[in-house]
């Protein structure tokens, strides 16, 4: 398949702008969950260490996706742009959207960074919950935007009314739902209120990287209704493809077009084919949701029986209050070859723990009991 600049809605002028941006060093920030997770520990990681620090899915890709991706290794010498289009078209069909409302990416961190660069500036703030996923605020350093971080509510939801109140100059509101790191949900009614009451010209980004771990309402109907929203999806979490990189942004065509200036669209065909295949496996999401939920609930119950408060998560990670500086526990667990997530300045005694296999969480329990004895 031949893809021209015109067919991808580029022009000589926009191509020149991209070249100028890249030549001037305006590359995408390199912060994503993997990069941030590496900041949780120092030094080499033993081969037999338990890695429950980056919200990865230890199950990896499903069998059907693995089989398809193996066949694409033989085609690795070709760009095969059509694979990303097929993925976007299938996702659009499943979400009740027009194909023009879906753009495939290599993961969801890419469109997150692009959106911050496109919609924020020194005069347009980036607004987020606290604690929240930090990649967007790191990208805001590139755009020169002020970061407005609003504490979560007492029920660990985004405080949407305070977000609007505190940021009348907002360019982009970022709502990760379920939230990273807390694993908690912001009610659909609150998101609807935010979209209806935000400052004119601003955009609401709803990051649904972890939405498949819940049966909570999705936000793609707002895209279909033409609202000022961008919904992010990834195949890194429940689909187990973190290292393969596949994701998508769902939005009005004019919003998606504004992201094109901030990078290229050369996507890994193995990941595109594996992601598309994963969408066709009907039992994949419910089975993995049930699997993760059982292990998470068992681990949380074990911690709470020992007197540790855990934020009520619906995701594949949770925050536990370790009653002391969290970094002390992180270092102590690392010495036991159990690598957990990081702390957040807003909650310095909380440590984020990703949900691994039953065997991995049993090793976590043993190490945690030892270092907190």
Residue frames as qw, qx, qy, qz and C-alpha x, y, z in Angstrom:
[[0.000, 0.888, 0.460, 0.000, 0.00, 0.00, 0.00],
 [0.422, 0.275, -0.011, 0.864, 1.37, 3.43, -0.95],
 [0.241, -0.821, -0.443, 0.267, 0.70, 6.26, 1.48],
 [0.387, 0.525, 0.088, 0.753, 1.28, 9.79, 0.22],
 [0.146, -0.090, -0.385, 0.907, 1.56, 12.99, 2.21],
 [0.378, -0.140, -0.211, -0.890, -1.76, 14.15, 0.77],
 [0.657, -0.271, -0.644, -0.285, -3.59, 10.95, 1.74],
 [0.551, -0.342, -0.599, 0.470, -2.42, 11.39, 5.32],
 [0.125, -0.935, -0.325, -0.072, -3.66, 14.99, 5.36],
 [0.527, -0.493, 0.108, 0.684, -0.16, 16.47, 5.24],
 [0.448, 0.887, 0.088, 0.062, 0.93, 19.38, 3.07],
 [0.647, 0.412, -0.220, 0.603, 4.31, 20.77, 2.10],
 [0.144, -0.710, 0.215, -0.655, 3.80, 23.49, 4.70],
 [0.798, -0.518, 0.140, -0.276, 2.97, 21.03, 7.51],
 [0.944, 0.075, -0.100, 0.304, 5.80, 18.73, 6.46],
 [0.398, 0.585, -0.242, 0.664, 8.15, 21.70, 6.63],
 [0.439, -0.689, 0.207, -0.538, 6.87, 22.55, 10.10],
 [0.959, -0.282, 0.021, -0.013, 7.48, 19.00, 11.28],
 [0.793, 0.308, -0.158, 0.501, 11.01, 19.09, 9.87],
 [0.089, 0.693, -0.234, 0.676, 11.68, 22.43, 11.53],
 [0.689, -0.603, 0.136, -0.379, 10.38, 21.21, 14.87],
 [0.976, -0.134, 0.007, 0.173, 12.46, 18.06, 14.78],
 [0.630, 0.476, -0.156, 0.593, 15.49, 19.97, 13.57],
 [0.116, -0.706, 0.237, -0.658, 15.11, 22.42, 16.43],
 [0.175, 0.166, -0.858, 0.453, 15.02, 19.58, 18.93],
 [0.568, -0.106, 0.232, -0.782, 11.26, 19.61, 19.55],
 [0.441, 0.041, -0.882, -0.160, 11.12, 15.84, 19.89],
 [0.711, -0.501, -0.317, -0.379, 8.63, 14.00, 22.00],
 [0.334, -0.621, 0.592, -0.390, 9.57, 13.69, 25.67],
 [0.494, 0.211, -0.842, -0.052, 10.76, 10.19, 26.49],
 [0.281, -0.146, 0.713, -0.625, 8.63, 9.77, 29.60],
 [0.712, -0.151, -0.465, -0.503, 6.28, 6.81, 29.70],
 [0.830, -0.488, 0.077, -0.258, 5.42, 4.20, 32.32],
 [0.934, 0.067, -0.142, 0.320, 8.52, 2.15, 31.54],
 [0.409, 0.530, -0.247, 0.701, 10.86, 5.12, 31.80],
 [0.387, -0.651, 0.195, -0.624, 9.24, 6.38, 35.00],
 [0.940, -0.316, -0.075, -0.106, 9.29, 2.90, 36.52],
 [0.786, 0.257, -0.288, 0.483, 13.04, 2.73, 36.07],
 [0.017, 0.636, -0.295, 0.713, 13.32, 5.69, 38.42],
 [0.776, -0.524, -0.048, -0.347, 11.90, 3.49, 41.19],
 [0.886, -0.368, 0.191, 0.207, 15.13, 1.58, 41.63],
 [0.156, 0.855, -0.472, -0.145, 18.82, 1.89, 40.88],
 [0.285, -0.457, 0.837, 0.093, 21.35, -0.61, 39.57],
 [0.367, 0.129, -0.822, -0.417, 20.98, -3.87, 37.72],
 [0.765, -0.154, 0.200, -0.592, 17.92, -6.01, 38.33],
 [0.337, -0.248, 0.908, 0.017, 18.54, -9.71, 39.05],
 [0.314, 0.043, -0.753, -0.577, 17.17, -12.06, 36.42],
 [0.334, -0.347, -0.876, 0.016, 14.98, -13.77, 39.01],
 [0.053, 0.120, 0.377, -0.917, 13.57, -10.54, 40.48],
 [0.136, 0.638, 0.756, -0.050, 9.81, -10.06, 40.78],
 [0.115, 0.043, 0.204, 0.971, 8.94, -7.05, 38.59],
 [0.073, -0.704, -0.706, -0.030, 5.69, -5.52, 39.85],
 [0.278, -0.501, -0.119, 0.811, 6.61, -1.89, 39.32],
 [0.008, 0.205, -0.395, -0.895, 5.33, -0.78, 35.89],
 [0.606, 0.324, 0.343, -0.640, 1.68, -1.92, 35.74],
 [0.303, 0.325, -0.770, -0.458, 2.58, -4.54, 33.16],
 [0.899, -0.034, 0.083, -0.429, 0.50, -7.63, 32.48],
 [0.327, -0.492, 0.803, 0.085, 2.66, -10.69, 33.24],
 [0.759, 0.275, 0.578, -0.119, 0.42, -12.84, 31.04],
 [0.214, -0.287, 0.588, 0.725, 1.74, -11.13, 27.91],
 [0.462, 0.205, -0.363, -0.783, -0.11, -11.19, 24.57],
 [0.828, 0.068, 0.398, -0.389, -2.87, -13.75, 24.05],
 [0.626, -0.087, 0.717, 0.293, -2.08, -16.88, 22.05],
 [0.556, 0.689, 0.453, 0.109, -3.98, -15.68, 18.99],
 [0.114, 0.979, -0.138, -0.098, -2.01, -12.41, 18.89],
 [0.467, -0.576, 0.613, 0.272, 1.30, -14.23, 19.31],
 [0.679, 0.215, 0.657, 0.246, 0.55, -16.47, 16.36],
 [0.430, 0.861, 0.255, 0.099, -0.34, -13.58, 14.07],
 [0.116, -0.938, 0.293, 0.144, 2.70, -11.55, 15.14],
 [0.642, -0.303, 0.628, 0.319, 5.00, -14.46, 14.32],
 [0.627, 0.517, 0.509, 0.284, 3.79, -14.39, 10.74],
 [0.190, 0.978, 0.060, 0.059, 4.53, -10.68, 10.54],
 [0.519, -0.654, 0.408, 0.369, 8.17, -11.21, 11.47],
 [0.641, 0.160, 0.591, 0.464, 8.62, -12.61, 7.98],
 [0.294, 0.796, 0.378, 0.369, 7.24, -9.34, 6.61],
 [0.455, -0.739, -0.142, 0.476, 9.49, -7.16, 8.76],
 [0.439, -0.083, 0.333, 0.830, 11.22, -5.64, 5.76],
 [0.014, 0.548, 0.528, 0.648, 8.04, -3.80, 4.77],
 [0.110, -0.135, 0.310, -0.935, 6.41, -0.76, 6.36],
 [0.220, -0.399, -0.878, -0.149, 2.90, -2.16, 5.78],
 [0.126, -0.090, 0.217, -0.964, 1.12, 1.07, 6.72],
 [0.560, -0.245, -0.486, -0.624, -2.18, -0.64, 6.09],
 [0.525, -0.234, -0.780, 0.249, -1.92, -2.63, 9.33],
 [0.094, -0.191, -0.450, 0.867, -2.35, 0.49, 11.48],
 [0.397, -0.016, -0.237, -0.886, -5.31, 1.53, 9.34],
 [0.597, -0.201, -0.735, -0.251, -6.93, -1.90, 9.81],
 [0.361, -0.245, -0.700, 0.566, -6.45, -1.61, 13.58],
 [0.104, 0.134, 0.184, -0.968, -7.97, 1.87, 13.67],
 [0.489, -0.077, -0.471, -0.730, -10.92, 0.79, 11.52],
 [0.559, -0.259, -0.788, -0.003, -11.72, -2.22, 13.71],
 [0.237, -0.255, -0.569, 0.745, -11.47, -0.19, 16.92],
 [0.247, 0.052, -0.076, -0.965, -13.73, 2.47, 15.38],
 [0.552, -0.173, -0.650, -0.493, -16.29, -0.18, 14.43],
 [0.505, -0.291, -0.766, 0.272, -16.30, -1.68, 17.93],
 [0.181, -0.315, -0.419, 0.832, -16.66, 1.74, 19.57],
 [0.230, 0.768, 0.595, -0.054, -19.39, 2.99, 17.23],
 [0.109, -0.760, 0.133, 0.627, -17.17, 5.66, 15.68],
 [0.672, 0.735, -0.062, -0.067, -16.26, 6.76, 12.19],
 [0.879, 0.060, -0.013, 0.472, -12.80, 5.57, 11.06],
 [0.320, 0.678, -0.080, 0.657, -11.71, 9.21, 10.84],
 [0.481, -0.779, 0.102, -0.388, -12.14, 9.45, 14.62],
 [0.881, -0.407, 0.208, 0.122, -9.43, 6.88, 15.41],
 [0.422, 0.770, -0.468, 0.097, -5.67, 7.18, 14.95],
 [0.950, -0.197, -0.153, 0.189, -3.39, 4.26, 15.83],
 [0.001, -0.869, 0.446, -0.213, -0.15, 4.92, 17.71],
 [0.648, 0.177, -0.677, 0.300, 2.74, 2.97, 19.15],
 [0.355, -0.318, -0.666, 0.573, 1.19, 2.97, 22.62],
 [0.100, -0.871, -0.454, -0.158, -0.78, 5.76, 24.28],
 [0.467, -0.613, -0.045, 0.636, 2.12, 7.78, 25.72],
 [0.357, 0.116, 0.436, 0.818, 2.83, 9.13, 22.21],
 [0.063, -0.657, -0.485, -0.574, -0.58, 10.83, 21.71],
 [0.473, -0.778, -0.332, 0.246, -0.53, 11.99, 25.34],
 [0.482, -0.388, 0.122, 0.776, 2.74, 13.83, 24.77],
 [0.207, 0.303, 0.505, 0.781, 1.57, 15.20, 21.42],
 [0.208, -0.775, -0.544, -0.243, -1.66, 16.50, 22.99],
 [0.465, -0.717, -0.176, 0.489, 0.20, 18.37, 25.71],
 [0.381, -0.200, 0.320, 0.844, 2.43, 20.00, 23.09],
 [0.082, 0.421, 0.623, 0.654, -0.53, 20.79, 20.83],
 [0.296, -0.740, -0.498, -0.341, -2.99, 22.21, 23.36],
 [0.523, -0.775, -0.170, 0.311, -0.87, 23.77, 26.11],
 [0.479, 0.593, -0.056, 0.644, 1.55, 26.68, 26.11],
 [0.288, 0.026, -0.446, 0.847, 2.90, 29.37, 28.47],
 [0.330, -0.088, 0.094, -0.935, -0.61, 30.85, 28.42],
 [0.804, -0.107, -0.290, -0.508, -2.58, 27.58, 28.47],
 [0.378, -0.497, 0.708, -0.329, -2.21, 25.34, 31.52],
 [0.566, 0.039, -0.812, -0.139, -2.02, 21.57, 31.82],
 [0.545, -0.383, 0.339, -0.664, -4.45, 20.42, 34.54],
 [0.609, 0.072, -0.789, -0.034, -4.31, 17.03, 36.26],
 [0.766, -0.588, -0.127, -0.227, -5.19, 15.16, 39.43],
 [0.214, 0.587, -0.664, 0.411, -2.71, 14.64, 42.26],
 [0.351, -0.433, 0.705, 0.439, -1.37, 12.05, 42.61],
 [0.754, 0.568, 0.137, -0.300, -1.57, 11.34, 38.90],
 [0.852, 0.191, 0.276, 0.401, 0.38, 9.88, 36.01],
 [0.301, -0.747, 0.093, 0.585, 3.33, 12.22, 35.55],
 [0.566, 0.154, 0.526, 0.616, 4.14, 11.87, 31.84],
 [0.188, 0.826, 0.426, 0.316, 1.86, 14.74, 30.86],
 [0.280, -0.948, 0.005, 0.154, 3.41, 17.19, 33.27],
 [0.599, -0.358, 0.431, 0.572, 6.87, 16.26, 32.01],
 [0.435, 0.466, 0.544, 0.546, 5.68, 16.99, 28.48],
 [0.044, -0.954, -0.295, -0.045, 4.36, 20.34, 29.72],
 [0.488, -0.650, 0.204, 0.545, 7.94, 21.33, 30.47],
 [0.457, 0.095, 0.564, 0.681, 8.51, 21.25, 26.71],
 [0.102, 0.713, 0.532, 0.444, 5.49, 23.39, 25.92],
 [0.163, 0.231, -0.266, 0.921, 6.28, 25.84, 28.72],
 [0.492, -0.547, -0.417, -0.534, 2.84, 25.30, 30.24],
 [0.291, -0.404, 0.571, -0.653, 2.01, 25.79, 33.89],
 [0.452, -0.145, -0.878, -0.060, 1.02, 22.52, 35.56],
 [0.483, -0.354, 0.240, -0.764, -2.02, 22.77, 37.84],
 [0.424, -0.019, -0.904, 0.058, -2.25, 19.64, 40.00],
 [0.550, -0.396, 0.071, -0.732, -5.46, 19.30, 42.01],
 [0.184, -0.209, 0.906, -0.320, -5.63, 16.77, 44.90],
 [0.353, -0.238, -0.842, -0.331, -8.02, 13.86, 44.45],
 [0.550, -0.501, -0.043, -0.667, -11.24, 13.98, 46.43],
 [0.480, -0.394, 0.664, -0.416, -11.88, 12.02, 49.62],
 [0.892, 0.161, 0.374, -0.198, -13.19, 9.20, 47.42],
 [0.511, -0.329, 0.603, 0.517, -10.03, 9.33, 45.27],
 [0.525, 0.658, 0.495, 0.215, -11.75, 10.79, 42.21],
 [0.347, 0.228, 0.138, 0.899, -10.63, 13.77, 40.15],
 [0.028, -0.645, -0.462, 0.608, -12.00, 16.97, 41.71],
 [0.388, 0.461, 0.530, 0.597, -13.38, 18.30, 38.44],
 [0.080, -0.937, -0.316, -0.123, -15.00, 21.39, 39.91],
 [0.464, -0.776, 0.170, 0.393, -11.78, 22.47, 41.56],
 [0.603, 0.019, 0.498, 0.622, -9.89, 21.73, 38.34],
 [0.237, 0.713, 0.451, 0.482, -12.11, 24.16, 36.43],
 [0.297, -0.939, -0.164, 0.045, -12.06, 26.72, 39.23],
 [0.570, -0.640, 0.259, 0.446, -8.28, 26.73, 39.58],
 [0.428, -0.148, 0.590, 0.669, -7.48, 26.78, 35.87],
 [0.440, 0.742, 0.309, -0.400, -9.57, 29.29, 33.89],
 [0.247, 0.752, -0.463, -0.398, -6.67, 29.42, 31.40],
 [0.690, -0.157, 0.704, 0.059, -6.55, 25.65, 30.86],
 [0.387, 0.469, -0.577, -0.545, -5.51, 24.24, 27.52],
 [0.640, 0.058, -0.745, -0.180, -5.74, 20.54, 28.42],
 [0.652, -0.414, 0.408, -0.487, -7.50, 18.77, 31.30],
 [0.449, 0.284, -0.846, -0.054, -6.04, 15.30, 31.89],
 [0.738, -0.271, 0.342, -0.515, -8.24, 12.67, 33.55],
 [0.292, 0.269, -0.915, -0.069, -6.75, 9.19, 33.86],
 [0.669, -0.106, 0.326, -0.660, -9.69, 6.88, 34.51],
 [0.716, -0.653, -0.194, 0.156, -9.08, 4.58, 36.34],
 [0.016, -0.956, 0.281, -0.084, -6.40, 6.80, 37.78],
 [0.846, 0.102, -0.263, 0.452, -2.72, 5.96, 37.80],
 [0.268, 0.271, -0.909, 0.169, -1.39, 5.47, 40.48],
 [0.435, -0.152, 0.560, -0.688, -4.44, 5.13, 42.73],
 [0.055, -0.098, -0.970, -0.217, -6.40, 2.71, 40.55],
 [0.174, 0.485, 0.658, -0.549, -9.62, 4.55, 41.40],
 [0.228, 0.526, 0.660, 0.486, -12.49, 5.73, 39.22],
 [0.109, 0.199, 0.110, -0.968, -13.84, 9.20, 38.57],
 [0.443, 0.468, 0.710, -0.284, -17.64, 8.94, 38.14],
 [0.344, 0.407, 0.610, 0.587, -19.00, 9.38, 34.63],
 [0.047, -0.907, -0.416, -0.049, -21.21, 12.25, 35.84],
 [0.388, -0.767, 0.107, 0.499, -18.13, 14.17, 36.96],
 [0.436, -0.083, 0.560, 0.700, -16.45, 13.73, 33.58],
 [0.175, 0.670, 0.614, 0.379, -19.62, 14.91, 31.84],
 [0.213, -0.926, -0.224, 0.216, -19.67, 17.97, 34.12],
 [0.457, -0.518, 0.322, 0.648, -16.05, 18.75, 33.28],
 [0.358, 0.226, 0.639, 0.642, -16.68, 18.53, 29.52],
 [0.019, 0.795, 0.554, 0.247, -19.76, 20.76, 29.84],
 [0.293, -0.941, -0.142, 0.093, -18.17, 23.39, 32.11],
 [0.698, -0.184, 0.164, 0.672, -14.55, 23.61, 31.00],
 [0.004, 0.683, -0.107, -0.723, -13.19, 26.89, 29.60],
 [0.710, 0.667, 0.124, -0.188, -14.00, 27.50, 25.96],
 [0.472, 0.762, -0.443, -0.012, -11.31, 26.24, 23.62],
 [0.279, -0.516, 0.791, -0.172, -9.82, 23.76, 26.08],
 [0.715, 0.141, -0.625, -0.281, -9.73, 20.00, 25.57],
 [0.711, -0.424, 0.452, -0.332, -10.46, 17.17, 28.01],
 [0.482, 0.375, -0.786, -0.091, -8.21, 14.14, 27.65],
 [0.832, -0.301, 0.270, -0.380, -9.63, 10.94, 29.14],
 [0.231, 0.494, -0.838, -0.026, -6.89, 8.33, 29.47],
 [0.890, -0.130, 0.110, -0.424, -8.59, 4.94, 29.50],
 [0.324, 0.507, -0.798, 0.031, -5.41, 2.86, 29.65],
 [0.028, -0.092, 0.925, -0.367, -6.89, 0.83, 32.53],
 [0.587, 0.021, 0.058, -0.807, -10.59, 0.97, 31.65],
 [0.697, 0.093, -0.640, -0.311, -10.70, -2.70, 30.59],
 [0.267, 0.047, -0.855, 0.442, -10.12, -3.78, 34.19],
 [0.245, 0.255, 0.554, -0.754, -13.57, -2.40, 35.06],
 [0.186, 0.524, 0.782, 0.282, -17.11, -2.42, 33.71],
 [0.027, -0.633, -0.232, 0.738, -17.32, 1.36, 34.14],
 [0.534, 0.788, 0.293, -0.087, -18.83, 3.42, 31.29],
 [0.603, 0.052, 0.289, 0.742, -16.42, 4.30, 28.50],
 [0.010, 0.695, 0.119, -0.709, -16.14, 7.84, 27.15],
 [0.279, -0.011, 0.661, 0.697, -16.08, 7.16, 23.42],
 [0.146, 0.720, 0.670, 0.109, -19.71, 8.24, 23.05],
 [0.117, -0.854, -0.079, 0.501, -18.50, 11.77, 23.78],
 [0.252, -0.310, 0.595, 0.697, -16.23, 11.47, 20.76],
 [0.190, 0.408, 0.816, 0.364, -19.18, 10.35, 18.65],
 [0.017, -0.860, -0.485, 0.158, -21.12, 13.37, 19.91],
 [0.438, 0.686, 0.068, 0.577, -18.36, 15.71, 18.72],
 [0.483, -0.870, -0.067, 0.078, -17.28, 16.92, 22.15],
 [0.231, 0.835, -0.444, 0.226, -13.90, 18.54, 22.88],
 [0.766, -0.465, 0.434, -0.094, -12.44, 15.27, 24.17],
 [0.512, 0.504, -0.691, -0.080, -9.60, 12.94, 23.29],
 [0.893, -0.322, 0.230, -0.213, -9.86, 9.37, 24.59],
 [0.178, 0.612, -0.770, -0.040, -6.68, 7.31, 24.89],
 [0.971, -0.107, 0.097, -0.189, -6.54, 3.53, 24.66],
 [0.054, 0.658, -0.750, -0.045, -3.56, 1.20, 24.97],
 [0.925, 0.045, -0.345, -0.151, -2.80, -2.47, 24.44],
 [0.269, 0.523, -0.673, 0.448, -0.05, -2.34, 27.07],
 [0.397, -0.320, 0.576, -0.639, -2.20, -3.28, 30.04],
 [0.786, 0.012, 0.485, -0.383, -4.95, -5.89, 29.91],
 [0.848, 0.501, -0.104, -0.138, -3.84, -7.01, 26.43],
 [0.821, -0.407, 0.297, 0.270, -0.28, -7.63, 27.68],
 [0.717, 0.519, 0.175, 0.431, 1.59, -5.81, 24.91],
 [0.284, -0.917, 0.020, 0.280, 3.59, -3.19, 26.87],
 [0.467, -0.488, 0.497, 0.545, 6.88, -3.96, 25.15],
 [0.475, 0.322, 0.687, 0.446, 5.33, -4.22, 21.69],
 [0.020, -0.360, -0.031, 0.932, 3.72, -0.74, 21.68],
 [0.053, -0.404, -0.703, -0.582, 0.20, -0.37, 20.34],
 [0.000, 0.499, 0.554, -0.667, -2.45, 2.17, 21.23],
 [0.154, 0.554, 0.570, 0.587, -4.84, 4.73, 19.82],
 [0.053, 0.252, 0.278, -0.925, -6.31, 8.19, 20.22],
 [0.078, 0.565, 0.785, 0.242, -10.04, 8.65, 19.62],
 [0.049, -0.552, -0.218, 0.804, -11.31, 12.14, 18.89],
 [0.488, 0.809, 0.199, -0.260, -12.82, 14.50, 16.36],
 [0.792, 0.393, 0.156, 0.440, -10.80, 14.62, 13.16],
 [0.182, 0.883, -0.101, 0.421, -9.76, 18.26, 13.69],
 [0.567, -0.746, 0.330, -0.113, -8.32, 17.43, 17.12],
 [0.905, -0.083, 0.327, 0.260, -6.42, 14.42, 15.79],
 [0.612, 0.680, 0.072, 0.397, -5.04, 16.52, 12.95],
 [0.119, -0.929, 0.233, -0.260, -3.46, 18.89, 15.47],
 [0.770, -0.503, 0.384, 0.081, -1.38, 16.03, 16.87],
 [0.885, 0.387, 0.138, 0.218, 0.24, 15.23, 13.52],
 [0.278, 0.892, -0.248, 0.257, 2.79, 18.03, 13.68],
 [0.400, -0.742, 0.487, -0.227, 4.61, 16.51, 16.65],
 [0.483, -0.330, 0.807, 0.083, 6.11, 13.34, 15.20],
 [0.369, 0.256, -0.711, -0.541, 5.84, 10.72, 12.49],
 [0.822, -0.035, 0.263, -0.503, 3.55, 7.70, 12.08],
 [0.542, 0.370, -0.748, -0.098, 5.85, 4.78, 11.40],
 [0.714, -0.371, 0.343, -0.485, 4.21, 2.08, 13.49],
 [0.165, -0.334, 0.928, 0.024, 5.42, -1.46, 14.32],
 [0.627, 0.054, -0.505, -0.590, 3.51, -3.90, 12.12],
 [0.399, -0.066, -0.893, 0.195, 3.91, -6.75, 14.60],
 [0.036, 0.220, 0.604, -0.765, 2.17, -4.69, 17.30],
 [0.451, 0.172, -0.125, -0.867, -0.53, -3.41, 14.94],
 [0.600, 0.021, -0.710, -0.368, -1.40, -6.94, 13.80],
 [0.333, -0.120, -0.851, 0.389, -1.29, -8.31, 17.36],
 [0.177, 0.180, 0.400, -0.881, -3.50, -5.51, 18.68],
 [0.556, 0.111, -0.328, -0.756, -6.06, -5.99, 15.90],
 [0.559, -0.039, -0.822, -0.104, -6.17, -9.72, 16.56],
 [0.140, -0.103, -0.744, 0.646, -6.58, -9.14, 20.31],
 [0.378, 0.109, 0.127, -0.911, -9.71, -7.10, 19.64],
 [0.657, 0.057, -0.522, -0.541, -11.30, -10.14, 17.97],
 [0.405, -0.032, -0.880, 0.245, -10.81, -12.50, 20.94],
 [0.435, -0.598, -0.305, -0.600, -14.17, -12.13, 22.69],
 [0.779, -0.551, -0.298, 0.024, -13.29, -13.76, 26.02],
 [0.613, 0.277, -0.313, 0.670, -9.90, -12.10, 26.46],
 [0.068, -0.516, 0.210, -0.828, -10.89, -8.99, 28.43],
 [0.717, -0.497, -0.020, -0.488, -13.43, -10.56, 30.84],
 [0.935, -0.127, -0.276, 0.182, -11.16, -13.52, 31.64],
 [0.539, 0.267, -0.317, 0.733, -8.12, -11.36, 32.32],
 [0.279, -0.579, 0.100, -0.760, -10.18, -8.89, 34.34],
 [0.860, -0.422, -0.123, -0.259, -11.41, -11.74, 36.54],
 [0.854, 0.054, -0.299, 0.422, -7.88, -13.15, 36.89],
 [0.302, 0.401, -0.271, 0.821, -6.34, -9.83, 37.94],
 [0.476, -0.576, -0.006, -0.665, -9.23, -8.92, 40.23],
 [0.907, -0.347, -0.235, -0.042, -8.91, -12.16, 42.20],
 [0.736, 0.065, -0.280, 0.612, -5.15, -11.75, 42.72],
 [0.059, 0.502, -0.128, 0.853, -5.46, -8.05, 43.56],
 [0.624, -0.567, -0.085, -0.531, -8.23, -8.62, 46.09],
 [0.910, -0.241, -0.283, 0.186, -6.31, -11.46, 47.74],
 [0.564, 0.200, -0.257, 0.759, -3.19, -9.31, 48.12],
 [0.171, -0.544, 0.047, -0.820, -5.13, -6.31, 49.40],
 [0.787, -0.504, -0.200, -0.294, -6.95, -8.48, 51.95],
 [0.838, -0.087, -0.305, 0.443, -3.58, -9.86, 53.14],
 [0.308, 0.338, -0.194, 0.868, -2.20, -6.34, 53.61],
 [0.402, -0.555, -0.054, -0.726, -5.29, -5.04, 55.38],
 [0.858, -0.402, -0.318, -0.033, -5.27, -7.97, 57.82],
 [0.713, -0.085, -0.248, 0.650, -1.80, -6.79, 58.82],
 [0.232, -0.768, -0.305, 0.514, -3.00, -3.27, 59.50],
 [0.255, -0.201, 0.360, 0.875, -1.99, -1.55, 56.25],
 [0.424, 0.657, 0.337, -0.524, -4.44, 0.78, 54.53],
 [0.367, 0.057, 0.691, 0.620, -4.85, 0.22, 50.79],
 [0.330, 0.342, -0.076, -0.877, -6.56, 2.68, 48.46],
 [0.675, 0.278, 0.642, -0.233, -9.61, 0.84, 46.97],
 [0.058, 0.437, -0.607, -0.662, -8.40, 0.08, 43.45],
 [0.811, 0.365, 0.341, -0.305, -10.35, -1.34, 40.51],
 [0.518, 0.752, -0.383, -0.141, -7.25, -1.64, 38.36],
 [0.934, 0.106, -0.264, 0.214, -4.11, -3.78, 38.04],
 [0.425, 0.265, -0.446, 0.742, -2.24, -1.78, 40.67],
 [0.472, -0.791, -0.376, -0.097, -2.90, -0.37, 44.11],
 [0.151, 0.645, -0.378, 0.646, -1.42, 2.10, 46.58],
 [0.739, -0.456, -0.473, 0.147, -0.54, 0.86, 50.06],
 [0.174, -0.873, 0.242, -0.385, 0.28, 3.17, 52.97],
 [0.792, 0.087, -0.515, 0.316, 3.44, 1.64, 54.46],
 [0.548, -0.812, -0.201, 0.028, 3.41, 4.05, 57.45],
 [0.535, -0.576, 0.239, 0.570, 6.92, 5.33, 56.79],
 [0.213, 0.677, -0.380, -0.594, 8.74, 6.99, 53.89],
 [0.908, 0.315, 0.155, -0.227, 7.78, 4.83, 50.95],
 [0.532, 0.697, -0.479, 0.032, 11.23, 4.88, 49.42],
 [0.299, -0.506, 0.766, -0.260, 12.58, 3.02, 52.45],
 [0.785, 0.093, 0.556, -0.256, 10.24, 0.12, 51.73],
 [0.736, 0.651, -0.118, -0.147, 11.02, 0.25, 48.01],
 [0.224, 0.698, -0.670, 0.121, 14.74, -0.11, 48.73],
 [0.474, -0.311, 0.764, -0.308, 14.17, -2.86, 51.30],
 [0.848, 0.298, 0.356, -0.255, 11.98, -4.86, 48.93],
 [0.598, 0.718, -0.347, -0.078, 14.52, -4.44, 46.13],
 [0.092, -0.584, 0.787, -0.174, 17.12, -6.03, 48.41],
 [0.612, 0.009, 0.748, -0.255, 14.76, -9.02, 48.55],
 [0.108, -0.050, 0.778, 0.617, 14.56, -9.02, 44.73],
 [0.142, 0.684, 0.715, -0.016, 11.01, -7.68, 44.68],
 [0.178, -0.015, 0.166, 0.970, 10.78, -4.50, 42.60],
 [0.098, 0.723, 0.658, -0.187, 7.66, -2.41, 43.27],
 [0.281, 0.777, 0.299, 0.478, 6.55, 0.95, 41.91],
 [0.328, 0.287, -0.217, 0.874, 7.35, 4.45, 43.02],
 [0.146, -0.599, -0.563, 0.550, 6.07, 7.02, 45.48],
 [0.159, 0.723, 0.344, 0.577, 4.36, 10.34, 44.72],
 [0.189, 0.227, -0.345, 0.891, 5.18, 13.62, 46.52],
 [0.499, -0.391, -0.090, -0.768, 1.50, 14.06, 47.43],
 [0.909, -0.336, -0.012, -0.247, 1.46, 10.66, 49.18],
 [0.215, 0.700, -0.666, 0.143, 5.03, 10.07, 50.39],
 [0.412, -0.301, 0.809, -0.292, 4.19, 7.08, 52.59],
 [0.844, 0.312, 0.300, -0.316, 2.25, 5.26, 49.86],
 [0.196, -0.382, 0.790, 0.437, 3.91, 2.80, 47.50],
 [0.744, 0.347, -0.128, -0.557, 2.38, 1.67, 44.23],
 [0.424, -0.208, 0.878, 0.069, 2.33, -2.08, 43.67],
 [0.547, 0.260, -0.489, -0.628, 1.41, -3.64, 40.33],
 [0.851, -0.070, 0.396, -0.337, -0.55, -6.88, 40.26],
 [0.168, 0.475, -0.821, -0.267, 1.53, -9.83, 39.06],
 [0.667, -0.052, -0.704, -0.239, 0.88, -13.56, 38.92],
 [0.780, -0.579, -0.109, -0.211, -0.14, -15.45, 42.05],
 [0.864, -0.084, -0.167, 0.467, 3.41, -16.71, 42.43],
 [0.347, 0.446, -0.104, 0.818, 4.81, -13.20, 42.11],
 [0.385, -0.663, 0.001, -0.642, 2.37, -11.78, 44.66],
 [0.888, -0.418, -0.181, 0.060, 3.19, -14.60, 47.08],
 [0.697, 0.100, -0.163, 0.692, 6.85, -13.58, 46.83],
 [0.015, -0.601, 0.014, -0.799, 5.79, -9.95, 47.40],
 [0.684, -0.633, -0.144, -0.331, 3.90, -10.98, 50.55],
 [0.883, -0.248, -0.182, 0.354, 6.87, -12.86, 51.93],
 [0.497, 0.271, -0.096, 0.819, 9.27, -9.99, 51.22],
 [0.222, -0.653, -0.078, -0.720, 6.87, -7.37, 52.57],
 [0.788, -0.576, -0.191, -0.105, 6.34, -9.32, 55.78],
 [0.808, -0.092, -0.163, 0.559, 10.10, -9.59, 56.22],
 [0.353, 0.331, -0.046, 0.874, 11.00, -5.94, 55.62],
 [0.342, -0.590, -0.059, -0.728, 8.14, -4.64, 57.80],
 [0.734, -0.336, -0.574, 0.135, 8.64, -7.10, 60.66]]
